[in-house]
């Protein structure tokens, strides 16, 4: 167990709270904590369940060298693929529409060059609009905040430590649960599921 120094907890809390986790609702968040032993993780889980309304089905305990590590980290890979597909289609569609609008405005009211060559104007603006939309979707899909949980938990399991992952519901406070876990763990991170 770590000491209950308020300054240590405050500085750690501010450095491990990511911006996306602060913006979205708590039903889309996960909180993960790393522990030296499985017993420490179980004690922390019991304490969180007793002091909050977290149910046992919301948590995943990952033991050292856990054979089901990837399944516990990413439970629904089909929803990830669906999100990637949807975001790429939506943002490339938005880029296409913006390119169409810009090309229309240039062919109607723009310089003589764009009015005399409407086909090339449309091609020149639709293509970058579509590709920029796909590029933005790719940047969103990278999810560096999600990698923080994946990397921390994977490293912990590989190094003989245990991890606890809690999937929050709408009525649960990520700050409260993180605070409880920080009292017993030196490494607590939050992320969007």
N, C-alpha and C positions, 0 to 999 in steps of 0.2 A: 504494500500500500504506500502511496505517496503522502507527503505531509500536506496539511491543509493551508498552505500559505496563500493568502488572498492575492498577493501581487503575482505570483506564479500562475495562478488560475486565470487571472484577468488578462495577462499578456498572452497566454496560450490560447485563450478563447478568441481574442481578437485576431490572432494570426491564423487560426484554423477555420474561421467562418468564411465561406466563400460567398461572393456577391450573388450568384444565382440562387443559392440556398436561402438567402435572406429575402429574395424577391418572390419566390413561388410559395404556394400554400403547403402546409406541412404534410398533407397526404401524398405528396410527390417526393418526400425527402427520406433519406436514409442517414443514420448516424452509425459510425463504426468506431470501435475502441480496441486497442491492442493491449493484451495482458501477458505477463510473464508465464503464467500457468493457467491451465484449464479451470482449476478450482477458483482462482481469482475471477475469472470470467463468469463462472456460475454464480459466485457470490454477488458480483455486480449486477447480473441479470435479475437475481432474486430481489435485490434492493430496488432496482428500477421498477419491477413488477409490483412490489409492495407500495412504493411511494408515488407511482403514477398509474394511469389506467392502461398501461401496455400489457397486452395479452401474450401468452407464450407462443402463439402461432405467428406473431409479428417478428420474432427474433430468430437469428441463425447463429449458432455457436460453431466456430471453425477451429478445429484442433490442429496441432502441429502435423504437417504432412497429410492433411485431410485429402482422401482420394476424390471427394466430391466438391472440391474447392470451387471449380469453375461453375458448377451448377448452383452452388449457394451464392456466388457473387452475381451471376447473371441468370436469374430464374427464367425469364421469358425472352428468349432470343427472337422469337417471331414478332414480338411487339417492337423490338429494336429495329428489325428489318422493315417493318411497316412504317415506323417513324422516319427512317431514312428515305424510303421510297416516297412517302407523302411530302416530306419537306423538300426533296429535290424537285418533285413535280410542281408543287405549289410555288416555290420561289423561282423556278425557271419559267413558269407560266406568268408570274408577276413581271419578271424581266422581259418576257416576250411582249406583254401588253404595254409596258412602259416604252419599249422600243417602237412598237406600232404607233403609239400616241405621239412620240417625239418625231417619228418619220412623217406622220400625217401633218403635224404642225409645220414641219420644214417644207414639205411639198406644197402646202397651201399658202404659207405666209413667209417662208424663208428666203434665202438668197436665190438668185436666178439659177445657179448651178444645181441646187436641190430640186427646184421646180421643173427644170428641164430633164432631169434624170430620176424620176420617182422610183423606178425599180432598184437602182443602185442605192438610193437613199434608204429605202426600206431594208435592203440586205445589210447595208452598213450599220444600221441601228438595231435591227432585230437580233442579229447574231451576237453582238456584245451584250445586249440586254439579257438574252437567254443564258449565255455563258456566265455572266456576272451573277445571275440568280442561282445557277448551279454551284458556283464557287462559294457563295455565301452559305448555301445549304451544306456544303462540305465542311466549311469552317464551324458551323453550328454542330455538325455531326461528330466532330473531333472530341468534344466533351472533355476538356482537360480537368474539369472538376470531378468527373466520374473516374477518371484515371487515378486520382488521388486515393480514393477508397480501394480500387483494385490493386494498385501497387503496394500500398501500406499493408493490406491484408495478405496479399501473396508473399511479400517479403517476410511478414511475421510468421506465417505458416512454414515457410522454407527455413526460417531460423529457429524453429522450435518453440515459437510462442503461439498463443491462442488469440482469437479475435471474436468479437461480438458485433453482429450487425443487427440493427433494429430498423424495421420499416415502419414509419410513422403513419398514423391516421389523421384525419382532418382536425380532430379536437385535441391533438397532442402537441405540446410545445417542444420544438427541437432544442431550444435554449435550455429548458429545464432538464431534459434528458441528457443533453451534452454536459450540463453542469454536474449532474449526478455521476456520470461516467468519468468526468475529469477528476473527481475526488478519489478515484481508484485507479486511474490509468494516466500515463504520461502522453498518450497519443490518441486523440479523439478527433475525428474528421466528419464533416457533413457533406452530403452531395444529393443531387437530384437522382431519383431512381432511374 
